[in-house]
């Protein structure tokens, strides 16, 4: 890049001091000719804690048809066992107070875990959006830099062609006289 302060002002519309951290990082990477894209999944997995991984796993399993069907089967078995099979000695007779307690406790634990996972997903989305912005910004800068190089090359060639045309015109004029 030719004149960095001029380049920054031309392409960002502000001075180098007014640039944000992302713009400065992207400019530095572009100047060093280094890639800026990263594997979002690997970056987030590397910094996730055990609890975050557990919350993601519970949310991933709890939101599947397999879990819903298995849970419905569990409820049906619980009901059948406590009403038909154990008609006289049911450990949780109708209206299934113990089952309601278990379901309430499960919901009380599962809801915050799913919310933790959703917050983590929102964090992942913000991180991914920031990375997309950085990659797009660097791509734009590279395209602008290439345009500038091509424009300079075309101007140099045009100048050389004009000089050649002027020299040929002078040579033709000299031969006419």
Backbone torsions as a table, in degrees:
resi	resn	phi	psi	omega
1	UNK	NA	138.7	-170.4
2	UNK	-72.2	-86.0	-178.4
3	UNK	-105.8	104.6	-171.7
4	UNK	-59.6	-48.8	179.2
5	UNK	-59.4	-39.9	178.6
6	UNK	-67.5	-40.6	178.2
7	UNK	-60.8	-45.9	-179.5
8	UNK	-62.0	-47.5	-178.3
9	UNK	-64.3	-40.7	-178.8
10	UNK	-65.7	-44.5	-172.4
11	UNK	-92.9	-24.8	179.7
12	UNK	-105.3	-17.5	180.0
13	UNK	74.5	18.9	177.9
14	UNK	-152.2	168.9	-179.1
15	UNK	-79.3	168.2	-179.3
16	UNK	-62.3	-32.2	-179.9
17	UNK	-69.1	-25.3	-177.5
18	UNK	-87.6	-5.6	-179.5
19	UNK	-70.3	147.6	176.1
20	UNK	-82.2	173.8	-179.0
21	UNK	-60.5	-40.3	-178.5
22	UNK	-64.1	-46.6	-179.6
23	UNK	-62.1	-41.5	179.0
24	UNK	-63.5	-42.7	180.0
25	UNK	-64.3	-41.9	-179.8
26	UNK	-66.0	-42.6	177.9
27	UNK	-61.5	-42.6	179.6
28	UNK	-62.9	-44.3	179.4
29	UNK	-65.0	-39.7	178.9
30	UNK	-66.0	-40.7	180.0
31	UNK	-65.4	-36.6	179.1
32	UNK	-81.1	-6.6	-177.7
33	UNK	59.8	44.9	179.3
34	UNK	-114.4	152.5	179.5
35	UNK	-74.2	155.6	-177.7
36	UNK	-119.7	-16.4	-177.9
37	UNK	-73.4	147.7	178.4
38	UNK	-134.8	160.9	175.3
39	UNK	-80.1	107.4	-175.7
40	UNK	-60.8	-43.1	-179.2
41	UNK	-61.7	-44.3	-179.7
42	UNK	-66.7	-40.7	-179.1
43	UNK	-64.1	-42.8	-179.5
44	UNK	-75.1	-35.4	178.4
45	UNK	-66.4	-34.7	-178.6
46	UNK	-66.1	-31.0	-176.7
47	UNK	-104.6	6.4	-179.7
48	UNK	-83.9	143.4	-179.9
49	UNK	-85.0	170.5	178.3
50	UNK	-60.1	-43.7	179.8
51	UNK	-62.3	-38.4	178.9
52	UNK	-67.2	-39.8	178.0
53	UNK	-65.8	-38.5	177.7
54	UNK	-64.8	-44.9	179.4
55	UNK	-60.6	-42.3	178.0
56	UNK	-63.8	-40.5	179.3
57	UNK	-64.8	-43.5	179.2
58	UNK	-64.0	-43.3	179.0
59	UNK	-65.6	-37.3	180.0
60	UNK	-66.1	-41.3	-179.5
61	UNK	-75.8	-42.3	-176.2
62	UNK	-66.4	-16.4	-178.4
63	UNK	-104.2	24.7	-178.9
64	UNK	-111.3	158.3	176.3
65	UNK	-66.3	-32.6	178.9
66	UNK	-59.5	-45.0	179.6
67	UNK	-64.7	-44.5	-178.6
68	UNK	-62.6	-44.2	179.8
69	UNK	-66.4	-42.9	178.8
70	UNK	-63.3	-39.8	-179.6
71	UNK	-68.7	-39.6	175.1
72	UNK	-62.8	-39.3	177.1
73	UNK	-63.9	-42.0	177.4
74	UNK	-60.0	-45.4	179.8
75	UNK	-63.7	-40.5	179.2
76	UNK	-65.4	-43.9	178.9
77	UNK	-63.2	-44.5	178.6
78	UNK	-56.7	-47.0	-177.8
79	UNK	-65.2	-46.6	-179.0
80	UNK	-63.5	-44.7	-179.0
81	UNK	-62.1	-42.1	-175.0
82	UNK	-85.2	-8.1	178.1
83	UNK	-113.5	-37.3	-174.1
84	UNK	-104.2	-55.6	-173.9
85	UNK	-68.5	-47.6	-179.2
86	UNK	-104.0	51.8	-174.7
87	UNK	-56.6	-38.4	-177.7
88	UNK	-97.6	-30.4	-176.7
89	UNK	-118.8	41.6	-178.2
90	UNK	-66.0	135.1	178.2
91	UNK	-78.9	-16.4	175.7
92	UNK	-142.4	77.1	-176.7
93	UNK	-67.1	162.4	177.2
94	UNK	-53.2	132.6	18.2
95	UNK	-94.8	28.2	172.5
96	UNK	58.3	56.0	-178.9
97	UNK	-63.3	-43.3	-179.6
98	UNK	-64.7	-40.8	177.3
99	UNK	-61.8	-41.9	177.8
100	UNK	-62.1	-39.1	177.1
101	UNK	-63.0	-46.0	179.3
102	UNK	-61.5	-45.0	-179.8
103	UNK	-64.0	-39.3	178.4
104	UNK	-65.2	-43.0	178.9
105	UNK	-66.3	-40.2	177.8
106	UNK	-61.0	-45.0	179.3
107	UNK	-65.3	-38.5	-179.6
108	UNK	-66.1	-31.3	179.1
109	UNK	-86.8	-41.2	-174.4
110	UNK	-69.2	-37.8	-177.1
111	UNK	-60.5	-50.7	178.9
112	UNK	-65.7	-32.2	178.3
113	UNK	-65.5	-43.0	177.9
114	UNK	-65.4	-38.6	176.9
115	UNK	-63.6	-38.6	176.6
116	UNK	-60.7	-43.4	179.8
117	UNK	-65.8	-38.6	177.9
118	UNK	-66.2	-39.5	176.5
119	UNK	-63.0	-39.8	178.1
120	UNK	-65.3	-38.9	177.5
121	UNK	-64.7	-39.6	176.6
122	UNK	-63.6	-40.1	177.2
123	UNK	-63.3	-41.4	177.8
124	UNK	-62.0	-42.4	179.7
125	UNK	-63.7	-41.7	177.6
126	UNK	-64.3	-42.6	178.8
127	UNK	-62.1	-44.6	179.9
128	UNK	-64.9	-39.2	178.0
129	UNK	-64.9	-40.4	178.4
130	UNK	-64.2	-42.2	178.4
131	UNK	-65.3	-41.3	176.9
132	UNK	-60.3	-41.9	178.6
133	UNK	-61.5	-44.7	-179.3
134	UNK	-62.0	-45.2	-179.4
135	UNK	-64.9	-43.2	178.8
136	UNK	-63.3	-41.9	179.1
137	UNK	-63.2	-44.2	179.1
138	UNK	-64.1	-40.4	177.9
139	UNK	-60.7	-43.5	178.0
140	UNK	-62.1	-43.3	179.1
141	UNK	-62.7	-41.5	178.9
142	UNK	-64.8	-41.8	178.2
143	UNK	-63.3	-43.8	177.9
144	UNK	-62.4	-40.3	178.7
145	UNK	-64.0	-42.3	177.3
146	UNK	-64.3	-40.9	176.4
147	UNK	-59.5	-43.6	-179.7
148	UNK	-62.7	-43.0	178.9
149	UNK	-64.8	-43.3	179.4
150	UNK	-65.2	-42.6	178.0
151	UNK	-59.8	-43.2	178.9
152	UNK	-63.9	-41.2	179.1
153	UNK	-64.1	-43.9	179.5
154	UNK	-64.0	-42.7	178.0
155	UNK	-62.6	-40.5	178.2
156	UNK	-63.0	-44.7	179.5
157	UNK	-66.3	-39.3	177.3
158	UNK	-62.9	-42.0	178.0
159	UNK	-61.6	-43.6	178.5
160	UNK	-64.2	-41.0	178.6
161	UNK	-65.2	-40.2	177.8
162	UNK	-63.5	-40.6	177.7
163	UNK	-64.2	-41.1	177.8
164	UNK	-63.9	-42.7	179.2
165	UNK	-64.2	-42.3	179.1
166	UNK	-63.8	-41.7	179.2
167	UNK	-65.5	-42.6	178.3
168	UNK	-66.1	-39.1	177.6
169	UNK	-63.9	-41.6	178.6
170	UNK	-64.9	-39.1	178.8
171	UNK	-66.6	-39.2	176.8
172	UNK	-65.0	-42.8	178.2
173	UNK	-63.3	-36.6	-179.9
174	UNK	-68.2	-35.4	-179.7
175	UNK	-73.9	-29.0	-180.0
176	UNK	-70.7	-32.6	-175.7
177	UNK	-80.9	NA	NA
